[in-house]
Amino acid sequence: MPFERILAAIDGSQASDRAFAKALELARLVGARLPGAARRESAAPEGRARRARRAKPTPAPGRPAPANGLSPLRFVVVFGLVSALADFVYEGGRSIVGPYLATLGASPEAVGVITGAGEAVALVFRLGAGALADRTRRHWALSIAGYLLTLVSVPLLAVAKQLPAAATLVVAERFGKAVRTPARDTMLAQASTGLGRGFAFGLHEALDQSGALVGLFVVALVLALGGGFAAGFAVLAVPGALALALLTRLRLGAPAPSAYEDGADEKGQTRAPPGRLRAGERRRLLLYGAFAALTMLGFATFAVLAYHLQVRHVVPEWQIPLVYALAMGVDGLAALAAGRSYDRIGLRGLAVLPLLSAAVPLLSFSTSAPLVWAGAAVWGAAMGIQETTMRAAVADLVPRERRATGYGAFTAVYGLAWLAGSAVLGALYGHSVEAAIAFALVVQALALAAFLPLALERRHGGWQ
């Protein structure tokens, strides 16, 4: 397929690996004809076994795997820094894309259609991207291609002076996220095997959100200094270039993240089921999928909350980005705590999620500024718990051969449920705030009911 040939051009690791293997085989053939080769071939089986064990050492957690120059922990940290720089770019850009489209002549309906199309692309195309990653095993190529598309599209908005061109770049940025996310999370899952799934994904999420936080403040500063929207997009080229450079270094330092998991297999640390899902595993997967979808169905996007702040004049307009920044800061802190909780007690730590999600509309749809700020903090905490636990849980339950497909499917399902729920909440909000709050409370009660059978499941592998 043409797209797979493009991936091969991006990721030349397989070709270099074949060349290295041929050279190694040639060296062995030459060595077999040197003096003393017969004596070496007739060595005791115990000696050959010892050499085999030395040739394939088993890495301890935090130590470099055989095929990589980075430890699993350093791999997760560096990838977290890449994501932080990428979030700097696209979260900073997304904070001003709506007003910028308006300056190009877009109506409110057009802005909704363009940004909605971007979100739909980001969610739906993850299904295909995950399946492609599992089929081709080119996780690095897909990750690099996705990051490249995003990190180039956002700064180019600075020179897009026509609405069609700007709309194309907005959708392209979201398509890049769809392409890279399943492959990236698969590699992080491989590195997390000996570290703790929750810890690794929580650390990555915290670093990711720190970059988004900085990006918001930098773009706001550019605007405050009179730079305008074009300057705000243009300045994002700098962290974009840094992200690509760091991603390239990471690719060279850890060309085979699967080696982290292969080493953990030998120590009995791998918890993901091999091959096909058994009946009990399939049941837990479906139960968790239903729970995640229900919690997001009754969970408003921040755009809905920001709309309330704007039209009801709860806080000054300039404070709305700061409210969002608070939510993302709490998201990062909650991710670290949720990761540790998952490693200790598994999915039972999610019992708090419907309660937090139910509190969001009660606080955020208030007309009291202190309650609104508290609602933003609760919103961020719920997001950090959901994102971290979902990625860790999929890594533990979905077979490794289909893990990227699992990530694509899960993010698509809960993302589409989130969009549908936000649309309903927005429509109900237009009718009455009380109706929107009632809908959220009912859905979160259903989510809590869906969680009970999952919590009662007997522990299996990494699930509790």
C-alpha positions in Angstrom: 0.0 0.0 0.0 1.3 3.5 -0.7 0.8 4.7 2.9 2.8 1.7 4.2 5.7 2.6 1.7 5.6 6.1 3.2 6.0 4.6 6.6 8.9 2.6 5.4 10.6 5.7 4.2 10.1 7.4 7.5 11.3 4.5 9.6 14.3 2.8 7.9 15.0 0.7 11.0 13.8 -2.6 9.4 16.1 -2.3 6.4 19.1 -1.5 8.6 18.3 -4.4 10.8 18.2 -6.8 7.8 21.6 -5.5 6.6 23.1 -5.9 10.1 21.7 -9.5 10.3 23.3 -10.4 6.9 26.7 -8.9 8.0 26.5 -10.9 11.3 25.7 -14.1 9.4 28.7 -13.5 7.1 31.0 -13.0 10.0 29.8 -16.3 11.5 30.5 -18.1 8.3 34.0 -16.7 8.1 34.6 -17.5 11.7 33.6 -21.1 11.2 36.5 -21.5 8.7 39.1 -20.1 11.0 41.5 -22.4 12.9 40.0 -23.6 16.1 36.4 -23.3 14.9 35.9 -27.1 15.1 36.9 -27.0 18.8 34.6 -24.1 19.5 31.7 -26.0 17.8 32.4 -29.0 19.9 32.3 -27.1 23.2 30.1 -28.4 26.0 26.3 -27.6 25.8 26.6 -25.9 29.1 29.2 -23.4 27.7 26.9 -22.6 24.8 24.0 -22.1 27.2 26.1 -19.7 29.2 27.0 -17.7 26.1 23.4 -17.6 25.1 22.4 -16.2 28.4 25.1 -13.5 28.2 24.0 -12.6 24.7 20.4 -11.9 25.8 20.5 -10.3 29.2 17.3 -9.7 31.1 17.0 -6.0 32.1 15.9 -5.0 35.5 13.3 -2.2 35.9 15.0 1.1 35.2 18.0 -0.5 33.4 18.6 -0.4 29.6 17.1 -3.1 27.5 19.4 -5.0 25.2 18.3 -3.3 21.9 18.0 0.2 23.4 20.4 2.7 24.8 17.9 4.2 27.2 16.4 2.8 30.4 12.6 2.3 30.4 12.2 5.2 32.9 14.3 7.5 30.8 12.3 6.5 27.7 9.0 7.4 29.4 10.5 10.7 30.7 11.9 11.8 27.3 8.7 10.8 25.5 6.8 12.9 28.1 9.0 15.9 27.3 8.3 15.4 23.6 4.6 15.4 24.4 5.0 18.4 26.6 6.5 20.4 23.7 3.9 19.1 21.3 1.1 20.2 23.8 2.8 23.5 24.0 2.2 23.9 20.3 -1.3 22.5 19.7 -2.9 23.6 23.0 -1.4 27.0 22.6 -2.8 27.1 19.0 -6.2 25.8 20.0 -6.7 28.5 22.5 -6.8 31.1 19.7 -8.0 29.2 16.7 -11.7 30.1 17.1 -11.1 33.9 17.2 -8.5 33.6 14.4 -11.0 31.8 12.1 -13.5 34.6 12.9 -11.0 37.2 11.6 -10.9 35.3 8.3 -14.6 35.6 7.9 -15.9 32.5 9.6 -19.3 32.6 11.1 -20.0 31.0 14.5 -21.6 28.0 12.7 -18.5 27.7 10.5 -16.2 27.7 13.5 -18.3 24.9 15.1 -18.3 22.9 11.9 -14.5 23.2 11.4 -13.5 22.5 14.9 -16.1 19.7 15.2 -14.8 18.1 12.0 -11.3 18.2 13.5 -12.4 16.5 16.6 -14.3 13.8 14.7 -11.2 13.1 12.5 -9.1 12.8 15.7 -11.4 10.2 17.1 -12.6 8.2 14.2 -9.3 7.8 12.4 -7.7 6.4 15.5 -9.5 3.2 14.8 -7.6 2.8 11.5 -4.4 4.1 12.8 -4.4 1.6 15.6 -5.1 -1.3 13.3 -2.4 -0.1 10.9 0.2 0.1 13.7 -0.6 -3.5 14.8 -0.4 -4.8 11.2 2.8 -3.0 10.1 4.5 -2.9 13.6 5.9 0.5 12.5 5.1 2.3 15.7 8.0 4.8 15.4 7.1 5.7 11.8 3.4 6.4 12.7 4.4 8.4 15.8 6.9 10.5 13.9 4.5 11.1 11.0 1.7 12.1 13.4 3.9 14.5 15.3 5.3 16.0 12.2 1.9 16.7 10.8 0.7 18.4 14.0 3.8 20.4 14.6 4.0 21.8 11.1 0.2 22.5 10.7 -0.2 24.8 13.7 2.6 27.3 13.0 1.5 27.4 9.3 -1.8 29.0 10.5 0.3 32.2 10.9 0.5 32.5 7.1 -3.0 31.0 6.2 -4.8 34.1 5.1 -7.8 32.3 3.5 -10.5 30.4 5.4 -10.2 27.2 3.4 -6.5 27.0 4.0 -6.8 27.6 7.7 -9.7 25.1 8.0 -7.5 22.5 6.3 -4.6 23.1 8.7 -7.0 22.8 11.7 -8.3 19.4 10.6 -4.7 18.3 9.6 -3.5 19.0 13.1 -6.2 16.7 14.6 -5.5 14.0 12.0 -1.9 14.0 13.1 -3.0 13.3 16.7 -5.2 10.4 15.4 -2.2 8.9 13.5 0.3 9.1 16.3 -1.6 8.3 19.5 -2.2 4.6 19.3 1.4 3.9 18.2 2.9 6.2 20.8 0.8 4.7 23.7 1.8 1.2 22.5 5.5 2.0 22.9 4.9 3.6 26.3 3.0 0.5 27.3 6.1 -1.6 26.3 8.4 0.6 28.4 6.0 0.6 31.4 6.1 -3.2 31.9 8.7 -3.2 34.6 8.0 0.3 36.0 4.3 0.0 36.7 1.7 0.9 34.1 0.0 3.5 36.2 3.2 5.2 37.3 4.5 5.4 33.7 1.3 6.7 32.1 0.7 9.1 35.1 4.2 10.5 34.7 3.7 10.9 30.9 0.3 12.6 31.4 1.8 15.0 34.0 4.6 16.1 31.7 2.1 16.4 28.8 -0.1 18.8 30.7 2.8 20.9 31.9 3.6 21.7 28.3 0.0 22.6 27.6 0.0 25.0 30.6 3.2 26.8 29.4 1.8 27.0 25.9 -1.3 28.8 27.0 0.6 31.4 29.0 3.1 32.0 26.2 0.4 32.6 23.6 -1.5 34.8 26.0 1.7 36.8 26.6 2.2 37.3 22.9 -1.3 38.6 22.5 -1.0 40.9 25.6 2.1 42.4 24.0 0.2 43.2 20.9 1.6 40.5 18.6 -1.7 39.4 17.2 -3.0 35.9 16.3 -0.5 35.4 13.5 2.4 36.1 15.9 0.9 33.7 18.4 0.9 30.9 15.9 4.3 31.8 14.5 6.0 31.6 17.9 4.9 28.0 18.3 7.3 27.0 15.6 10.1 27.1 18.2 8.8 24.4 20.6 7.6 22.5 17.5 11.2 22.3 16.2 12.5 21.3 19.6 9.9 18.5 19.9 10.9 17.0 16.5 14.6 17.2 17.4 14.0 15.5 20.7 11.8 12.9 19.1 14.5 12.1 16.6 17.0 11.6 19.4 14.6 9.4 21.2 14.1 7.3 18.1 17.9 6.8 17.8 18.3 6.0 21.5 15.5 3.5 21.7 14.9 1.9 18.3 13.1 -1.1 19.6 10.8 -0.3 22.6 9.3 -3.9 22.4 12.6 -5.1 23.8 11.6 -3.6 27.2 8.6 -5.9 27.3 10.5 -8.9 25.9 12.9 -8.6 28.7 10.2 -8.4 31.3 8.6 -11.5 29.9 11.6 -13.5 31.0 11.2 -12.2 34.6 7.4 -12.9 34.6 6.6 -9.2 34.9 4.3 -9.0 31.8 0.6 -8.8 32.7 -1.0 -8.4 29.3 -2.7 -11.6 28.1 -1.1 -13.4 25.1 -3.0 -14.1 22.0 -6.8 -14.0 22.0 -8.9 -12.7 24.9 -10.4 -15.2 27.1 -14.1 -14.9 28.2 -13.3 -13.3 31.5 -10.9 -10.8 30.0 -13.4 -9.9 27.3 -16.0 -9.4 30.0 -13.8 -7.0 32.0 -12.9 -5.1 28.8 -16.6 -4.6 27.9 -17.5 -3.6 31.4 -14.7 -1.1 31.6 -15.6 0.3 28.1 -19.2 0.8 29.2 -18.1 2.5 32.4 -15.7 4.8 30.6 -18.3 5.7 27.9 -20.9 6.5 30.5 -18.6 8.7 32.6 -17.7 10.8 29.5 -21.3 10.9 28.3 -22.2 12.9 31.4 -19.0 15.0 31.4 -19.0 18.4 29.8 -16.2 19.6 27.6 -14.4 22.7 28.9 -15.9 24.6 25.9 -19.3 24.2 27.4 -18.1 25.4 30.8 -16.3 28.3 29.3 -19.5 29.3 27.4 -21.3 29.5 30.7 -18.6 31.7 32.2 -18.8 34.0 29.2 -22.5 34.4 28.8 -23.3 34.6 32.5 -20.2 36.9 33.2 -19.2 34.8 36.2 -15.6 35.8 35.8 -13.9 38.5 33.7 -13.2 37.4 30.1 -9.5 37.5 30.5 -9.7 35.0 33.4 -11.3 32.2 31.4 -7.9 31.0 30.0 -6.6 31.0 33.5 -9.5 28.9 34.7 -8.6 26.4 31.9 -4.9 26.6 33.0 -5.9 25.6 36.5 -7.8 22.6 35.2 -4.8 21.4 33.2 -2.5 21.9 36.2 -4.7 19.8 38.4 -5.0 17.2 35.6 -1.3 16.7 35.7 -1.2 16.3 39.5 -4.2 14.0 39.5 -2.5 11.8 36.8 0.4 11.1 39.1 -1.8 10.1 42.0 -4.1 8.1 39.7 -1.2 6.2 38.3 0.1 5.2 41.7 -3.4 4.2 42.7 -3.8 2.0 39.7 -0.6 0.2 40.4 -1.7 -0.5 44.0 -5.5 -1.3 43.8 -6.2 -1.5 40.1 -9.5 -0.3 38.7 -11.2 0.0 42.1 -9.6 3.5 42.3 -12.0 4.6 39.7 -14.9 4.5 42.2 -14.3 8.2 42.8 -14.6 9.2 39.1 -18.4 9.3 38.8 -18.5 11.3 42.1 -16.1 13.9 40.8 -17.8 14.0 37.4 -21.2 14.6 39.1 -19.7 17.5 41.1 -18.5 19.3 38.0 -21.8 20.7 36.8 -22.9 21.5 40.3 -19.9 23.7 40.7 -19.1 24.9 37.2 -22.6 25.9 36.3 -22.8 28.1 39.3 -22.8 31.9 39.2 -20.3 32.1 42.1 -16.7 32.7 41.0 -15.1 30.6 43.9 -17.3 27.7 43.0 -16.4 28.0 39.3 -12.7 27.9 40.1 -13.3 24.8 42.4 -15.3 23.2 39.5 -12.3 23.7 37.2 -10.1 21.9 39.6 -12.5 19.0 40.0 -12.9 18.9 36.1 -9.1 18.6 35.8 -8.8 15.9 38.5 -11.5 13.8 36.7 -9.6 14.2 33.4 -6.3 13.2 34.9 -7.8 10.0 36.5 -9.7 9.0 33.3 -6.8 9.5 30.9 -4.1 7.8 33.0 -6.2 4.8 34.1 -7.6 4.1 30.6 -4.1 3.9 29.0 -2.7 1.7 31.8 -5.8 -0.6 31.8 -5.8 -1.2 28.1 -2.1 -2.1 28.2 -2.8 -4.7 30.9 -5.9 -6.3 29.3 -5.6 -6.1 25.5 -3.2 -8.7 24.0 0.1 -7.0 23.0 -0.4 -8.0 19.3 -3.6 -5.9 19.2 -2.7 -3.2 21.7 -2.6 -0.3 19.3 -6.0 -1.3 17.9 -7.2 -1.4 21.5 -6.0 2.1 22.2 -7.6 3.4 19.0 -10.9 1.7 19.8 -11.0 2.9 23.4 -10.2 6.5 22.7 -12.7 6.6 19.8 -15.5 5.1 22.0 -15.0 7.3 25.0 -14.2 10.4 22.8 -17.4 10.0 20.8 -19.4 9.5 24.0 -17.9 12.7 25.3 -18.8 14.7 22.2 -22.3 13.3 22.2 -22.8 14.1 25.9 -21.4 17.6 25.5 -23.8 18.2 22.6 -26.7 17.1 24.8 -25.5 19.1 27.8 -25.1 22.2 25.5 -28.6 21.8 24.2 -30.1 21.3 27.7 -28.1 24.2 28.9 -29.9 26.4 26.3 -33.2 25.3 27.8 -32.2 25.5 31.5 -29.1 25.0 33.6 -31.1 22.8 36.0 -31.9 20.4 33.1 -28.2 20.1 32.2 -27.2 19.4 35.8 -29.9 16.8 36.1 -28.8 15.0 32.9 -25.2 14.9 34.2 -26.2 13.5 37.6 -28.4 10.8 36.1 -25.7 9.6 33.7 -23.1 9.6 36.4 -25.4 7.5 38.6 -25.6 5.0 35.7 -21.8 5.0 35.4 -21.5 4.2 39.1 -23.9 1.3 38.6 -21.9 0.1 35.7 -18.7 0.2 37.8 -20.1 -2.1 40.5 -19.8 -5.4 38.6 -16.3 -4.3 37.4 -15.2 -3.7 41.0 -16.6 -7.0 42.1 -14.6 -9.0 39.6 -12.0 -11.1 41.1 -8.4 -10.0 40.6 -6.9 -11.2 37.3 -3.4 -10.2 36.3 -3.0 -6.5 36.8 -6.8 -5.9 37.3 -8.3 -5.8 40.8 
